[in-house]
Structures are given as C-alpha cells and as structure tokens.
Amino acid sequence: MNKWFLNSVFWLAVVAIVTECKAQEWGQFRGATGSGVSSSKALPTSWNEDKVAWSVELPGQGNSSPAVNENAVFVTSQTKDLGLHVLAFSRSNGKPLWSERVGKGKLAAKGPANLYAHRHNAATPSPVADNESVWAFFGSGVLVCLDAESGELNWEVNMVEEYGAYDITFGMGSTPRLVGDKVIVSCMTKGASYVVALNKDTGELVWKHDRRFPAKDDGPDAYSTPTVVQVSGKNQIVVTGSDHINAYDPATGDQLWFSSGLQIASPYGRIIASPVADSGVVVATSANPGGGGLGHIMAWKLGGKGNVRDSNALWRHAKSTPDSSTPVALNGLLFTLADNGVASCLDIRTGEVKWVKRLPTGTSYASLVAGGGNVYAIGINGTAVVFAADTTGEIVSTNKLEGQFYSTPALVGNTIYLRSYERLLAVTRE
C-alpha cells in the first residue's frame, strides 16, 4: 500500500469529520424532532473545567436549553428587572454575536414560589433556530421571531392576548417545535388550552386545535414539548398533557389519534416530560411529584386512528419513573432517569426491564440525550454521567462542572453545549 494512498485516506477522513461537524445542527429542544438523539459519532465522552473549550457568563437567569445552527448558539434569559432576552454566541469560541431585549414580563404561576422560583422562570422555554431565523417563546406568552444573523425583530405575537390567559400552577414552560414552515406551540392549562400552528415567516395563524381532555386537580396543566414522529412516512405531532396523549397532522391540525391512561393518583399529578418514539412505539411519562412513586410510563403502538386506548396500548411501568426528565429511545431500548438519579433501561416494545442503577448525578431534572452509542445524563450540581446506550448501561465516565444545571445539553458534531443557570459553555472532543 503506497504512501500516497495512505495520505489520501487520512485526509478524506479528516474532511469527512470536519464536514459532519460543520453540517450538523441542533436547532431545537432535544434536536429537530425532539428525539434527543444526535447522529454525531465524534462527541466527547469525558470532560471537566480544564477541558471546557469556552465559557461565557449570561445576563440574568434561565433554564432554556441551547439551540444551535450552522454558526451560532442561542439561549434566552430573564434579568432581575423582568426583561426577556434572546442571546447569540459564536459556536467556535463563544464570542457574543448579539443580544436583544424582546419584552418584559413574568410567569403567571399560582403555585408557591419556593417550589419553582429557583429553577423555573419566564426563560424556561427553549429557543428554536435555523440558519435564517430564531424563534423564542417566553412564559409570559410572548413569542418572537428574530433574524438569526443580526437579531433584528421579524415579528411578535402575544399568545395570551391572542388565545387566552394561562391558568397553570407553575407557569408556562412548553417549548415550541418547528415543523416545516410552521411553528407549533402547545398550551395546556386550566385556562387556555390548545395546540396552534403559526407561519414561521409571518407569525400568522395557520391552524388552531382546542385541546380539552378530562383531567382533575393539576391534571390539565402540562409543561411538555411536542415531539415529531413518522408513521408510514408521514410526520405526526405528538402531544402529552391533561392525562392524555394525542397526535395531529402538522399540515391541517386534524387530530389523528388519542388515548387516556396517563392520570395518576395524586391531586398534584401533571405531565412535564415530552413523548419519545422508536421502533414503531411511542412512550409518554406522567410526573411523580416529590418522587413518591406516583408516576408511570406508558407505551402505545404507532399507527392507530381515533381512540387507541384499547387497541394500541402496549405496557405500563410504574417504578423509578421520571419527574421532568424526558427519556431517550434508540435501537429498541428506552432509557429513563428519575429525579433522584435512578436510571432504567426497558425494552420499548414490551416494557421488560433490562437494568436499573443509581447514577452519581444526584438530583436531576435535565432530559436525557444520546449520541455516539452513549446516553448523557446531567445532575443539578453539574455532575454528568455518560453511559452505554445498551443492555449493560456501563458507565463510560463521570464528569463535573461548576454551576446549577437544569437545562438539557445540545449534542452537535464534536461539541456538547451546556447551559447552567447563568453560564453557557462548550466542551469539545480533543
């Protein structure tokens, strides 16, 4: 084998890696569809403060997750004067690109502030970005579209003024989902409750579907984000909340199917985690407030129509279930993380438990994400655990960063973008 051939192979491999890292994006909460699975094969698996590629302090506070396009990383924040901000930073070095104050407001939350104020404010919903625009939704009801390069305002809609006031115990926290040329917003409260699609370029209403299902006490409240799944080659928008799961046609807003089964035996029961799908199965999670074991996970076979409660329900699991952490599913396996750090692996088709183990994350609310054959879990105290996405769950590494981490990481190319309460940072594979 000659030297020229070896050099050619080497440089082709380098170009392939660079091209993959440049082309990949993570423009929405848990990626384009909400699966939480990155296609990257070059992600870092170990890090600490000494290996942080860059770190920047953020004005104000918030727990929105980073959105990443070809050139920039976007987050939102709320300052002490209740200012609502959208910020853009360079992917390569964290240099601030622009910062825009887009309004002022706070959560309309009726619950005791001591139960949420330290981890939830108007800047909890995550921004959405492509290479042209950034959409940012705040718990006050303000939804804006900005130019991704300059930060210039393209349009603004006050969702409360347009579609009704929220009546939700801990304040609006759902993140929009960009699907084609539409921005999908789910709102599930005791007051206004609907799923709406807006034109991504103008903010004009495309369709609106009122969403009311039977639920008691805090059941009508939901903090989940829509997920996109494919059924027979067509997209469906899956939404969980008000003790039910259902799906919409993104083009028309028509309801395709629905099911009950997510209610739990507690007046404080509500849905926070988003649905996930793999291997023709969709899974939803009911929260267990206080970690009292009151929640459960339920699975349905995709492909049904109308009421699928009896026809498509597959299994239910009610032990060590998540509170707010959305599971991740791949290769026929479902990985979950309870708020006390107990992780589980289940067969997504049957619900069979493959393993259960306590991770050293400590208390965790961030959602799980996966890439490169591993699952990434991060605790509030900055302890991140990387474990194998298989039936062993072997721990690959345990890592530590300073700060309080409630938001979900973004996995792009050879970099993990993380956001603590007041800091945005990047760790890169060497």
Kinemage of the C-alpha trace (Angstrom):
@kinemage 1
@onewidth
@group {chain A} dominant
@subgroup {mainchain}
@vectorlist {calphas} color= white
{ca met a 1} P 0.000 0.000 0.000
{ca asn a 2} L 1.701 3.217 -1.125
{ca lys a 3} L 2.237 6.390 0.857
{ca trp a 4} L 0.071 8.492 -1.483
{ca phe a 5} L -2.902 6.196 -0.909
{ca leu a 6} L -2.491 6.318 2.893
{ca asn a 7} L -2.262 10.107 2.858
{ca ser a 8} L -5.358 10.339 0.674
{ca val a 9} L -7.343 8.096 3.030
{ca phe a 10} L -6.199 10.161 6.010
{ca trp a 11} L -7.224 13.479 4.505
{ca leu a 12} L -10.531 12.119 3.265
{ca ala a 13} L -11.288 11.000 6.818
{ca val a 14} L -10.376 14.424 8.184
{ca val a 15} L -12.589 16.142 5.608
{ca ala a 16} L -15.468 13.797 6.438
{ca ile a 17} L -15.194 14.547 10.165
{ca val a 18} L -14.937 18.305 9.616
{ca thr a 19} L -17.864 18.252 7.171
{ca glu a 20} L -20.012 16.290 9.623
{ca cys a 21} L -19.198 18.650 12.497
{ca lys a 22} L -19.936 21.734 10.390
{ca ala a 23} L -23.122 20.440 8.829
{ca gln a 24} L -24.767 19.124 11.972
{ca glu a 25} L -27.126 21.343 13.889
{ca trp a 26} L -29.331 21.089 16.960
{ca gly a 27} L -31.794 23.872 16.355
{ca gln a 28} L -34.490 22.774 18.784
{ca phe a 29} L -35.069 21.279 22.212
{ca arg a 30} L -33.627 17.741 22.010
{ca gly a 31} L -32.951 18.130 18.279
{ca ala a 32} L -35.112 18.622 15.207
{ca thr a 33} L -37.831 16.120 16.131
{ca gly a 34} L -37.382 16.039 19.908
{ca ser a 35} L -35.882 12.545 19.901
{ca gly a 36} L -32.824 13.664 21.846
{ca val a 37} L -30.605 11.501 19.618
{ca ser a 38} L -27.638 13.034 17.800
{ca ser a 39} L -26.192 11.489 14.645
{ca ser a 40} L -22.697 12.578 15.666
{ca lys a 41} L -20.009 9.936 16.109
{ca ala a 42} L -17.395 12.382 17.433
{ca leu a 43} L -18.860 13.605 20.737
{ca pro a 44} L -16.665 13.987 23.830
{ca thr a 45} L -17.189 11.364 26.498
{ca ser a 46} L -15.180 12.925 29.334
{ca trp a 47} L -14.535 16.479 30.494
{ca asn a 48} L -14.003 18.823 33.422
{ca glu a 49} L -13.460 22.572 33.896
{ca asp a 50} L -9.919 22.295 32.478
{ca lys a 51} L -11.316 20.856 29.226
{ca val a 52} L -14.001 23.478 28.647
{ca ala a 53} L -13.457 24.921 25.158
{ca trp a 54} L -15.175 28.189 26.071
{ca ser a 55} L -17.478 29.604 28.707
{ca val a 56} L -19.469 32.847 28.867
{ca glu a 57} L -21.487 34.433 31.645
{ca leu a 58} L -25.125 35.192 30.822
{ca pro a 59} L -27.115 38.234 31.884
{ca gly a 60} L -29.927 37.264 34.193
{ca gln a 61} L -31.044 33.693 34.688
{ca gly a 62} L -32.950 30.972 32.917
{ca asn a 63} L -33.009 27.286 32.141
{ca ser a 64} L -33.786 27.273 28.435
{ca ser a 65} L -31.691 24.738 26.548
{ca pro a 66} L -29.262 25.865 23.823
{ca ala a 67} L -30.371 25.908 20.186
{ca val a 68} L -27.557 25.559 17.639
{ca asn a 69} L -27.485 26.442 13.948
{ca glu a 70} L -24.587 26.435 11.487
{ca asn a 71} L -22.811 29.400 13.075
{ca ala a 72} L -24.271 30.244 16.468
{ca val a 73} L -25.656 29.074 19.796
{ca phe a 74} L -28.836 30.723 21.101
{ca val a 75} L -30.302 30.918 24.610
{ca thr a 76} L -32.858 33.050 26.415
{ca ser a 77} L -32.633 34.745 29.781
{ca gln a 78} L -34.665 36.831 32.212
{ca thr a 79} L -32.982 39.693 34.096
{ca lys a 80} L -33.885 40.959 37.545
{ca asp a 81} L -35.972 43.772 36.066
{ca leu a 82} L -38.078 41.049 34.346
{ca gly a 83} L -36.505 41.836 30.974
{ca leu a 84} L -36.758 38.999 28.449
{ca his a 85} L -33.630 38.486 26.361
{ca val a 86} L -32.507 36.408 23.386
{ca leu a 87} L -28.740 35.972 23.023
{ca ala a 88} L -26.481 34.624 20.276
{ca phe a 89} L -22.909 33.367 20.629
{ca ser a 90} L -20.332 32.045 18.196
{ca arg a 91} L -20.231 28.242 18.038
{ca ser a 92} L -16.464 28.231 17.666
{ca asn a 93} L -15.334 30.455 20.534
{ca gly a 94} L -18.381 31.685 22.482
{ca lys a 95} L -17.921 35.283 21.344
{ca pro a 96} L -21.152 37.272 21.844
{ca leu a 97} L -22.750 37.976 18.463
{ca trp a 98} L -25.835 39.905 19.567
{ca ser a 99} L -28.260 40.318 22.443
{ca glu a 100} L -31.821 41.567 22.137
{ca arg a 101} L -34.287 42.548 24.846
{ca val a 102} L -37.625 41.499 23.363
{ca gly a 103} L -40.009 42.373 26.152
{ca lys a 104} L -40.729 42.386 29.850
{ca gly a 105} L -42.854 40.032 31.880
{ca lys a 106} L -43.029 37.170 34.335
{ca leu a 107} L -44.686 33.840 34.799
{ca ala a 108} L -48.374 33.700 35.570
{ca ala a 109} L -47.982 30.998 38.225
{ca lys a 110} L -50.356 30.304 41.103
{ca gly a 111} L -48.207 27.735 42.904
{ca pro a 112} L -45.920 28.536 45.864
{ca ala a 113} L -42.859 30.361 44.513
{ca asn a 114} L -40.485 28.396 46.747
{ca leu a 115} L -41.346 25.256 44.758
{ca tyr a 116} L -40.223 26.623 41.394
{ca ala a 117} L -38.517 30.030 41.551
{ca his a 118} L -35.010 28.557 41.849
{ca arg a 119} L -35.379 26.518 38.646
{ca his a 120} L -38.177 27.999 36.546
{ca asn a 121} L -38.895 31.492 35.245
{ca ala a 122} L -40.173 33.080 32.045
{ca ala a 123} L -36.980 31.951 30.259
{ca thr a 124} L -37.618 28.232 30.698
{ca pro a 125} L -38.935 27.519 27.163
{ca ser a 126} L -36.032 26.896 24.790
{ca pro a 127} L -35.418 28.907 21.625
{ca val a 128} L -35.705 27.362 18.157
{ca ala a 129} L -33.301 28.224 15.344
{ca asp a 130} L -32.467 27.534 11.737
{ca asn a 131} L -29.829 29.344 9.683
{ca glu a 132} L -32.136 32.269 8.893
{ca ser a 133} L -34.295 32.842 11.972
{ca val a 134} L -34.615 32.332 15.712
{ca trp a 135} L -37.955 31.848 17.451
{ca ala a 136} L -38.118 32.488 21.187
{ca phe a 137} L -41.118 31.824 23.406
{ca phe a 138} L -41.358 33.045 26.990
{ca gly a 139} L -43.541 32.012 29.909
{ca ser a 140} L -45.184 35.431 29.807
{ca gly a 141} L -46.770 34.445 26.495
{ca val a 142} L -44.511 36.491 24.208
{ca leu a 143} L -43.369 34.687 21.037
{ca val a 144} L -40.856 36.462 18.796
{ca cys a 145} L -39.035 35.698 15.562
{ca leu a 146} L -35.615 37.307 15.089
{ca asp a 147} L -33.102 37.358 12.271
{ca ala a 148} L -30.505 34.719 13.218
{ca glu a 149} L -27.561 36.793 11.979
{ca ser a 150} L -28.462 40.261 13.239
{ca gly a 151} L -31.047 39.742 15.991
{ca glu a 152} L -33.430 42.124 14.235
{ca leu a 153} L -37.083 41.521 15.102
{ca asn a 154} L -39.089 39.947 12.277
{ca trp a 155} L -42.419 39.524 14.071
{ca glu a 156} L -44.000 39.205 17.505
{ca val a 157} L -47.171 37.556 18.814
{ca asn a 158} L -48.517 37.824 22.340
{ca met a 159} L -50.050 34.376 22.747
{ca val a 160} L -52.003 35.359 25.871
{ca glu a 161} L -53.639 38.319 24.155
{ca glu a 162} L -54.395 36.290 21.033
{ca tyr a 163} L -55.516 32.968 22.501
{ca gly a 164} L -56.320 33.416 26.190
{ca ala a 165} L -54.757 33.695 29.645
{ca tyr a 166} L -52.876 30.844 31.297
{ca asp a 167} L -54.110 29.217 34.486
{ca ile a 168} L -51.285 26.864 35.364
{ca thr a 169} L -49.807 26.130 38.788
{ca phe a 170} L -46.136 26.633 37.990
{ca gly a 171} L -46.254 28.828 34.895
{ca met a 172} L -45.965 28.140 31.178
{ca gly a 173} L -42.870 26.086 30.289
{ca ser a 174} L -43.522 24.353 26.965
{ca thr a 175} L -41.094 24.893 24.086
{ca pro a 176} L -42.341 25.406 20.505
{ca arg a 177} L -41.475 22.910 17.758
{ca leu a 178} L -40.547 23.998 14.219
{ca val a 179} L -42.084 21.604 11.681
{ca gly a 180} L -41.510 22.577 8.062
{ca asp a 181} L -42.853 26.108 7.574
{ca lys a 182} L -44.828 26.123 10.856
{ca val a 183} L -44.052 26.936 14.466
{ca ile a 184} L -46.117 24.602 16.651
{ca val a 185} L -46.979 25.776 20.168
{ca ser a 186} L -48.745 23.566 22.718
{ca cys a 187} L -50.543 25.285 25.579
{ca met a 188} L -52.146 23.092 28.223
{ca thr a 189} L -53.568 24.820 31.290
{ca lys a 190} L -56.770 25.040 33.316
{ca gly a 191} L -57.360 28.245 31.370
{ca ala a 192} L -56.251 28.482 27.752
{ca ser a 193} L -55.589 25.019 26.316
{ca tyr a 194} L -54.795 24.406 22.647
{ca val a 195} L -52.241 23.444 20.024
{ca val a 196} L -51.586 26.116 17.424
{ca ala a 197} L -49.522 26.373 14.232
{ca leu a 198} L -48.159 29.741 13.094
{ca asn a 199} L -46.465 30.614 9.821
{ca lys a 200} L -42.769 30.668 10.671
{ca asp a 201} L -42.073 33.705 8.478
{ca thr a 202} L -45.010 35.923 9.434
{ca gly a 203} L -46.459 34.652 12.731
{ca glu a 204} L -49.889 34.414 11.116
{ca leu a 205} L -52.247 31.679 12.289
{ca val a 206} L -52.299 28.557 10.082
{ca trp a 207} L -54.466 26.343 12.291
{ca lys a 208} L -55.619 26.035 15.896
{ca his a 209} L -56.983 22.976 17.678
{ca asp a 210} L -58.542 23.400 21.110
{ca arg a 211} L -57.203 20.657 23.358
{ca arg a 212} L -59.503 19.602 26.196
{ca phe a 213} L -59.442 16.165 27.800
{ca pro a 214} L -60.947 15.016 31.117
{ca ala a 215} L -58.487 15.681 33.963
{ca lys a 216} L -58.799 16.721 37.610
{ca asp a 217} L -56.863 18.959 40.018
{ca asp a 218} L -53.475 19.859 38.437
{ca gly a 219} L -54.005 17.317 35.659
{ca pro a 220} L -54.923 19.885 32.962
{ca asp a 221} L -51.515 21.562 33.455
{ca ala a 222} L -48.660 20.367 31.267
{ca tyr a 223} L -45.110 21.546 30.691
{ca ser a 224} L -44.204 19.160 27.886
{ca thr a 225} L -42.988 19.968 24.367
{ca pro a 226} L -44.440 18.459 21.160
{ca thr a 227} L -42.466 15.667 19.503
{ca val a 228} L -42.426 14.773 15.811
{ca val a 229} L -42.737 11.094 14.867
{ca gln a 230} L -43.012 9.391 11.500
{ca val a 231} L -45.813 6.945 10.776
{ca ser a 232} L -45.946 5.360 7.308
{ca gly a 233} L -43.538 8.007 6.052
{ca lys a 234} L -45.615 10.947 7.273
{ca asn a 235} L -44.968 13.313 10.176
{ca gln a 236} L -47.238 13.421 13.197
{ca ile a 237} L -47.061 15.907 16.052
{ca val a 238} L -47.440 14.031 19.341
{ca val a 239} L -48.521 15.953 22.445
{ca thr a 240} L -48.894 14.821 26.066
{ca gly a 241} L -50.849 16.605 28.767
{ca ser a 242} L -54.181 16.640 30.626
{ca asp a 243} L -53.735 12.915 31.378
{ca his a 244} L -53.820 12.100 27.641
{ca ile a 245} L -51.586 11.616 24.615
{ca asn a 246} L -52.690 12.560 21.102
{ca ala a 247} L -51.346 13.337 17.632
{ca tyr a 248} L -52.017 15.948 14.954
{ca asp a 249} L -51.429 16.242 11.242
{ca pro a 250} L -48.933 19.142 11.011
{ca ala a 251} L -50.394 20.293 7.686
{ca thr a 252} L -54.018 20.642 8.808
{ca gly a 253} L -54.114 20.361 12.591
{ca asp a 254} L -56.541 17.443 12.366
{ca gln a 255} L -56.398 15.088 15.347
{ca leu a 256} L -55.225 11.666 14.173
{ca trp a 257} L -55.472 9.610 17.359
{ca phe a 258} L -55.679 9.938 21.140
{ca ser a 259} L -55.582 7.903 24.330
{ca ser a 260} L -56.174 8.254 28.040
{ca gly a 261} L -54.118 6.372 30.612
{ca leu a 262} L -51.698 8.985 31.976
{ca gln a 263} L -53.654 10.001 35.063
{ca ile a 264} L -52.052 9.281 38.434
{ca ala a 265} L -53.409 9.012 41.970
{ca ser a 266} L -52.385 12.461 43.158
{ca pro a 267} L -54.012 15.913 43.057
{ca tyr a 268} L -50.582 17.252 42.033
{ca gly a 269} L -50.152 14.963 39.051
{ca arg a 270} L -49.130 16.682 35.816
{ca ile a 271} L -47.068 15.963 32.733
{ca ile a 272} L -43.667 17.575 32.287
{ca ala a 273} L -41.603 15.153 30.178
{ca ser a 274} L -42.184 15.037 26.423
{ca pro a 275} L -43.154 11.910 24.462
{ca val a 276} L -40.489 9.845 22.678
{ca ala a 277} L -40.727 7.196 19.962
{ca asp a 278} L -38.654 4.383 18.491
{ca ser a 279} L -39.289 1.056 16.756
{ca gly a 280} L -42.904 1.935 15.986
{ca val a 281} L -43.704 2.665 19.641
{ca val a 282} L -44.408 5.985 21.357
{ca val a 283} L -43.920 6.432 25.102
{ca ala a 284} L -45.290 9.062 27.488
{ca thr a 285} L -44.483 9.826 31.109
{ca ser a 286} L -46.661 11.058 33.983
{ca ala a 287} L -44.786 13.007 36.619
{ca asn a 288} L -44.403 11.773 40.177
{ca pro a 289} L -44.274 14.977 42.250
{ca gly a 290} L -41.984 14.656 45.231
{ca gly a 291} L -40.538 11.417 43.886
{ca gly a 292} L -43.240 9.472 45.692
{ca gly a 293} L -43.501 6.776 43.064
{ca leu a 294} L -46.872 8.028 41.878
{ca gly a 295} L -45.908 8.442 38.247
{ca his a 296} L -45.750 5.939 35.451
{ca ile a 297} L -44.570 5.375 31.884
{ca met a 298} L -46.959 4.105 29.248
{ca ala a 299} L -46.388 2.865 25.681
{ca trp a 300} L -48.554 2.655 22.575
{ca lys a 301} L -48.028 1.098 19.167
{ca leu a 302} L -47.980 3.788 16.493
{ca gly a 303} L -50.288 3.571 13.506
{ca gly a 304} L -53.714 3.718 15.109
{ca lys a 305} L -56.617 6.060 14.458
{ca gly a 306} L -59.186 7.615 16.743
{ca asn a 307} L -59.298 6.362 20.334
{ca val a 308} L -56.374 3.898 20.613
{ca arg a 309} L -56.589 3.275 24.380
{ca asp a 310} L -57.751 -0.333 23.961
{ca ser a 311} L -56.323 -1.131 20.541
{ca asn a 312} L -52.762 0.187 20.737
{ca ala a 313} L -51.716 0.399 24.401
{ca leu a 314} L -48.770 -1.945 24.980
{ca trp a 315} L -47.472 -1.706 28.536
{ca arg a 316} L -47.163 0.412 31.666
{ca his a 317} L -44.218 0.793 34.034
{ca ala a 318} L -44.552 2.462 37.445
{ca lys a 319} L -41.242 2.250 39.266
{ca ser a 320} L -38.445 4.856 39.408
{ca thr a 321} L -40.200 6.976 36.802
{ca pro a 322} L -39.030 10.477 35.780
{ca asp a 323} L -40.447 13.724 37.063
{ca ser a 324} L -39.351 16.249 34.425
{ca ser a 325} L -36.578 14.383 32.584
{ca thr a 326} L -37.710 13.256 29.128
{ca pro a 327} L -36.450 9.724 28.342
{ca val a 328} L -34.415 8.848 25.266
{ca ala a 329} L -35.137 5.874 22.992
{ca leu a 330} L -32.971 4.187 20.381
{ca asn a 331} L -32.315 0.735 18.975
{ca gly a 332} L -35.419 -0.666 20.622
{ca leu a 333} L -34.402 0.465 24.110
{ca leu a 334} L -35.885 3.154 26.348
{ca phe a 335} L -33.640 4.920 28.860
{ca thr a 336} L -35.171 6.897 31.721
{ca leu a 337} L -33.850 8.951 34.618
{ca ala a 338} L -35.853 9.603 37.780
{ca asp a 339} L -35.263 12.874 39.601
{ca asn a 340} L -33.337 11.016 42.330
{ca gly a 341} L -30.717 9.778 39.838
{ca val a 342} L -32.066 6.260 39.349
{ca ala a 343} L -31.730 5.272 35.686
{ca ser a 344} L -33.587 2.442 33.983
{ca cys a 345} L -33.394 0.635 30.656
{ca leu a 346} L -36.515 -1.008 29.231
{ca asp a 347} L -37.378 -2.822 26.048
{ca ile a 348} L -39.559 -0.230 24.315
{ca arg a 349} L -41.770 -2.875 22.672
{ca thr a 350} L -42.501 -4.984 25.749
{ca gly a 351} L -41.619 -2.843 28.771
{ca glu a 352} L -39.236 -5.539 30.028
{ca val a 353} L -36.715 -4.034 32.444
{ca lys a 354} L -33.142 -4.645 31.320
{ca trp a 355} L -31.405 -2.868 34.177
{ca val a 356} L -31.859 -0.323 36.954
{ca lys a 357} L -28.988 1.565 38.573
{ca arg a 358} L -28.406 4.716 40.571
{ca leu a 359} L -26.188 7.169 38.736
{ca pro a 360} L -23.865 9.572 40.603
{ca thr a 361} L -25.655 12.567 39.072
{ca gly a 362} L -27.517 13.373 42.247
{ca thr a 363} L -30.862 15.096 41.742
{ca ser a 364} L -31.542 15.562 38.037
{ca tyr a 365} L -34.212 17.366 36.032
{ca ala a 366} L -32.486 17.732 32.659
{ca ser a 367} L -33.679 15.430 29.898
{ca leu a 368} L -31.566 12.563 28.616
{ca val a 369} L -29.831 12.847 25.243
{ca ala a 370} L -27.787 10.329 23.265
{ca gly a 371} L -25.123 10.145 20.602
{ca gly a 372} L -22.180 8.026 19.541
{ca gly a 373} L -23.606 4.952 21.240
{ca asn a 374} L -23.871 6.650 24.637
{ca val a 375} L -26.507 8.338 26.778
{ca tyr a 376} L -25.738 11.643 28.531
{ca ala a 377} L -27.294 12.486 31.917
{ca ile a 378} L -26.548 15.621 33.931
{ca gly a 379} L -27.475 16.454 37.505
{ca ile a 380} L -28.336 19.811 39.005
{ca asn a 381} L -24.901 20.016 40.641
{ca gly a 382} L -23.064 19.719 37.307
{ca thr a 383} L -22.196 16.035 37.616
{ca ala a 384} L -22.660 14.476 34.177
{ca val a 385} L -22.648 10.737 33.585
{ca val a 386} L -22.040 9.128 30.215
{ca phe a 387} L -23.214 5.515 29.950
{ca ala a 388} L -23.521 2.965 27.174
{ca ala a 389} L -26.818 3.017 25.281
{ca asp a 390} L -27.250 -0.741 25.516
{ca thr a 391} L -28.440 -3.513 27.789
{ca thr a 392} L -25.363 -3.171 30.017
{ca gly a 393} L -25.602 0.571 30.751
{ca glu a 394} L -21.891 0.505 31.545
{ca ile a 395} L -20.732 3.872 32.856
{ca val a 396} L -18.207 5.390 30.458
{ca ser a 397} L -17.317 8.458 32.522
{ca thr a 398} L -18.388 10.756 35.329
{ca asn a 399} L -17.690 14.453 34.800
{ca lys a 400} L -18.019 17.614 36.886
{ca leu a 401} L -18.685 21.259 36.032
{ca glu a 402} L -19.408 24.242 38.257
{ca gly a 403} L -22.932 25.647 38.390
{ca gln a 404} L -26.566 24.601 38.569
{ca phe a 405} L -27.736 22.659 35.533
{ca tyr a 406} L -31.444 22.228 34.843
{ca ser a 407} L -31.353 22.608 31.061
{ca thr a 408} L -30.772 19.846 28.509
{ca pro a 409} L -27.458 19.726 26.585
{ca ala a 410} L -27.180 20.108 22.825
{ca leu a 411} L -25.027 17.499 21.042
{ca val a 412} L -23.536 18.795 17.790
{ca gly a 413} L -20.563 17.447 15.815
{ca asn a 414} L -17.668 17.116 18.246
{ca thr a 415} L -19.113 19.512 20.841
{ca ile a 416} L -21.561 19.445 23.730
{ca tyr a 417} L -23.175 22.788 24.532
{ca leu a 418} L -24.388 23.110 28.118
{ca arg a 419} L -26.229 25.851 29.905
{ca ser a 420} L -26.193 26.404 33.645
{ca tyr a 421} L -28.426 28.938 35.338
{ca glu a 422} L -26.087 31.821 34.496
{ca arg a 423} L -23.481 30.379 32.111
{ca leu a 424} L -23.200 28.930 28.610
{ca leu a 425} L -20.272 26.642 27.828
{ca ala a 426} L -18.911 24.179 25.333
{ca val a 427} L -16.869 21.014 25.781
{ca thr a 428} L -15.153 19.608 22.704
{ca arg a 429} L -13.621 16.290 21.841
{ca glu a 430} L -9.879 16.637 21.530
